[in-house]
């Protein structure tokens, strides 16, 4: 596989959870930056299976492309367990996945991305990194205010001011829907990358690794599975 984008003299830190979106972002970053480190957060999520996928996806990406293997730097797993103590959400407690009266899904963890980006920025400065890459997306997650582009741009400005360093937040999936995310993976790494994402990334809110579908593992019915499945079907139908 050839590198289509000449490496920039820039290093990036990818917020990498082990899910489909952040795995695609990691491949995107490996295609563009000189050195790419990853950061993941343990915040007491109900089903930490996603975190166990991270090492497999990193190893899989390195095996796909020697250029990617060279650029892939350290992984950092950060304890963000303080989030769980702030209150119950469907991501951290045994709470039903539903939409609240305020219109926010119960899977929304208030402040989660704000905290993650702050911690990633703080680590990036110590690692000589000036670009953060995240899978935040306005298209599918209309309910998550901390995935909006306005929020991300405001936070990038806050990090630049508060850290007094150049700092950019790249969100390659911001205006891409789930079908487009599969297409992006195909574009970046062809079938081997799509296969890796199907097999080794995890999206299901219920942590289901028992049921294997064309689009990967999951219960098939939670909102995260429904999005992943619908995106896969739209992408396949467009082939
Ligand atoms: Zn599911």
Boltz pocket constraint, residues with backbone or C-beta under 6 A from the ligand:
constraints:
  - pocket:
      binder: B
      contacts: [[A, 203], [A, 204], [A, 205], [A, 206], [A, 207], [A, 208], [A, 218], [A, 219], [A, 220], [A, 221], [A, 222], [A, 223], [A, 224], [A, 225], [A, 226]]
      max_distance: 6.0
